[in-house]
Amino acid sequence: MKAIERSTFTDAMRHIATPVSVITTDGPGGRFGVTVSSVCTASADPPQMLACIHLAGPTPAALRENGVFTVNMLGSRHGHVADSFAGRIARWRADRFACDQWDVLVTGSPCLHDGLVVLDCRLVSELVISTHVAFVGEVVGLRKAAGLPMLYANQGYSRPHDPLSVQDPEFTL
C-alpha cells in the first residue's frame, strides 16, 4: 500500500486543534527550547509525557545529552513565548528565554514561571520517526496555573471558547 500524499495529510491535520508547548532543556548539552504541537500523556503509571521534536534544530541533541526536559504547556496569554521559541521574533532570536520569566523545578530545565501546566521530566526513552524524534520523559516535577490552553489549528493560535464537559447536557458521544 502506498502512503497518502504529504499535502493531503497536512491539510487534514490542520483541522485538529492541538495544545501548544515549549520543550526546554538545560545541562551539559546546553540550554535550548523549541515550540511544538505534538505533546501528549504517554502513561499515568508512572506519569510520563511524550514530546515529538523535529530533528533539524539543536534541541534534540541537547535534550539527549542533558537527559532532562520540561514540557511547558502554554496558556492562551503566551503567544509571545510560542513565537519566540519558533524563531518568529527577531529581538529574541539570540536569547529566546528573554521573552518571559523562567525558573526551575527539579531537573534544572527552564520552567515558564506562569505556564499553564509545567511538567519537569527525566528522559527515559526516545524513538526517531522520519524527520522527528519522540522523547518520553518520566514526570518528576509538576506545576499548574489557572487559565485556558493555547491551541494550534488551521496554521494559527486559538483558545477554547466554550470548553465541553461531561456535565454539559448538550455533550454527547
N, C-alpha and C positions, 0 to 999 in steps of 0.2 A: 504494500500500500504506500502511495506517495503522500508525503505531508502536504497540508494545505499551503497556499501562498502566504508569505510573511505579512503582506498588506491586508489580506483577509483576516488573519489572526489579530493583528494590532488594531484594526478597525473595530472588530468585535469587542476586544478587551477594553477599548476606550469607554464603553458603556457601563463598565463595572467600577463602582467607587471603591477606592482602597485608602486606608489610613496613610498619612504622610509621616515619615520618621526620619531622624538624622541618626545614623550609626556613627559612634565616636570610639576612638581607642587612644591609649597613651601608654608609653613604656619604652623599652629599648629600641623598638622599631619606629618610634616617633609618634607625634600627636597628629592625628588625622580624623577627618569626618566626611561623610557624604550623605546627601539626601536620597532616600529610597522610598518606594511604594510597595515593596514586596517583603512584608514582615507579618508573621503570624505566630500563634502559640504552637509549639512543637509537642509539648507534653505538659500535663499538670502534676504528674507524679513520677519523677521530680519536676518542678517548674522549669521549663525550658522554652526558649524562643528561637525561631528560625528567621534569618535575615538573608536575602539574596542581594549580592553586590556585583556590579559589573567589574570584570577583571581589568579593564583598561586603566583605572586610576591607581593611586598609591595606597589607598585604604586597605584593600585585601592583603597585601604583603605585610603592612604594618600590623594589622589585626592578627594575622597568623603569628608573627614574631612576638607580639605582646601577649598573646594568649588570653586577652580580655577585650570586652567591648560593652558599650552601653547602647540600648535602644531608647532613643529619646522620642517618644510619640508626641507629635506636635498638636497643640490646641489651635483653634481657629484664629487666634491672635498672632500666630507665629509665621506668617507669610515671609517676613524678612529673614527668618532663620532658614526656612526651606530654600529660599532663593540664594542666600549666601552660600550654603553648602552645595548648591547646584552650580555654583560659579557664575551666577547671573548678576551679581552686584560688584562692580569694578572696585570700589573702595575697600572691599573686604576680601578680595582675592588673595592678597599676600598673607592675611590672617583671618580666616573665616570665623574663628571663635570670637573676634572683636564685635560681632553682630549682636551679642547679648551676654548675659551673666551665666557663668558656669561654675560648678563646684564638683565635688566627688562624693561617692557613697562608700563603696568597699574596695573596688578593683583599682581605683586611680584613674579610670577612664572619665572624660569630661561628661558631666550631667547637666543638662539645661536646668537652670535654677527654678524656673516656673513651668517646666514641661508638664504636659497633661498626664502622662504616665512615663516614668523613667524606670527602666529595667536594666540593672547592672549585672553583667554576665561574665562567666568564666567559659572560655571556648572549650567545647567537648567533642565537636565533630565538624567536618566540612566535606563538601562534595562539589567538584567542578562540574557544571552543567553548561556546555557550549560556551557562551560568552560571559557567564556569570558563575559565581561561587556561592553556594548555600552554606552559611555558617549556622551551627546550632550551639547555643550557649545555655548553661545552667544559670538560672537567676539566683544571684547571691545577695542582691540588694534591690529594693523597690521603693518608689515614692510616687504618690499621685496627687493631682490638684483638681480643683473644680473647673468645669468648662466643657465646651463641645470640641470634638476632634476635628482636625483639618483633614479633608478628604481630597483625593485626586481623581478626576473623571473628565472625559472629553477634553483632555490636554489643558486642564486648569484646576485651580484650587477651589474648594467649596466647603461648606459645613452642613450638617444635617439641619433641616429647618423644623422638622416635627418628628423627632425620634419615636419609632414604634415601640410598644412594649406589649408583653403578653397580657397585661391588664386592660389594654385598649380593646373595647368591644368591637371595633372595626377590623382588628387584626385577625386574619385567618391564614392558615397554611393550605 
